[in-house]
Amino acid sequence: MASITRTHGTAQSGSFYGFQPRWFKIAGTGFDTNSTTVNSDFEKAVRAIESIATIVQLGVVGTGGFLVAVDGNTYDGYTSSGSAVTAADALDAVVTAATSISTTVTEVYVGGGTGLVFTNV
C-alpha cells in the first residue's frame, strides 16, 4: 500500500495536509486604488508578505483591505532583530513599511460561528 506524502507537517486529526494555512485580514484604506498596476500598494503589500511567509491564497482586494492565507510552516516568528513577535504583528510591520497605508492585521480563524467568508473586506 502506498503511503501519503505531505509537503509539510505531521498527521494530525482535523488538520490540512500539505500546507497549514493561517488566515489574516490586512485592513487598511487604499489597497484597492490602482490595485492592478505595477508597484501599487496592493502589490507592494503582497511582496512584503512574501518576504516573510509563503502565500498559499490571496483574497480579492476591497475598499477595506484583503485576506491572505500563508503557510504557517514558512513563517519563523521572529523579526530581523531576532525578537519574537506574533505573525500578525510581523505582517503588519512589513506591510506598513512597504506601503503608504496604515494597516491593522488580525488573524482570522476558520470554523465556529459563520466561519470564514471569502468576500471583499
PyMOL commands that set and color helices and strands:
alter all, ss='L'
color gray80, all
select helices_A, chain A and resi 41-50+87-98
alter helices_A, ss='H'
color red, helices_A
select strands_A, chain A and resi 21-27+55-58+65-71+104-108
alter strands_A, ss='S'
color yellow, strands_A
deselect
rebuild
show_as cartoon
